[in-house]
Amino acid sequence: MTRVLVLGANGKIARRATQIYLDSTNNSLRLYLRNPARLRDIDNRLVEIVGGDTTDEDTLVESMKDVDVVYANLAGSNIKEQAETIVEAMHATGLKRLIWISTLGIYDEVPGKFGEWNNKTLGSYITNYASAAKVIEDSDLEYTIIRPAWLTDKDEVDYETTQKGEAFKGTEVSRKSVAQLVVDITQAPDKFNRESIGVDKPGTDGDKPAWY
């Protein structure tokens, strides 16, 4: 049985991924977040909830015991520090497989007017996430970096991917699509190994997301 450590487990994508794991796999989950009370609604024998901060290396190391895959769904202006601490904790425990949620635009890969709008709207958010992604890419981990388009809450799984070095496609994608992709990668650990992939819903090209 695969055990997945979910960092930032109260996030909207992570919540959806947790439900997909429980509904469609036999994976066991260790859900890691600062305030465990936020997940009091989850009652399942395959779930363990751990309180901690992702800049606390000792707590991370403890939480990584008997884990096969780390899935990190994090935010904050200190995202680079979080990435550094996670990489160090994984080195300390010998863990290799990491699925990391980033954002679009970290390689200046979003073309045209949408790219201009995205850069202007996200600003330093992109810079921070680019720095964190570099920490991951410079490590020896077996990582997958996922760069979603602007997120929606549509109840659908409909996405396409692009590789690092390719122009980003589309403007939006559902959180459920990203969550399903995370779960699918967990079931096939060689999928997108040491790759950074853009994720969007086909046919959503435009100057900015339609819902914005």
Secondary structure, DSSP 8 states (H G I E B T S, - for coil): --EEEEETTTSHHHHHHHHHHHHH---EEEEEES-GGGGTT---TTEEEEE--TT-HHHHHHHTTT-SEEEE---STTHHHHHHHHHHHHHHHT--EEEEE--TTTTS---HHHHHHHHHHHTHHHHHHHHHHHHHHTSSSEEEEEEE-EEE--S----EEEETTS----SEEEHHHHHHHHHHHHHSTTTTTTEEEEEE-TT--SSS-TT-
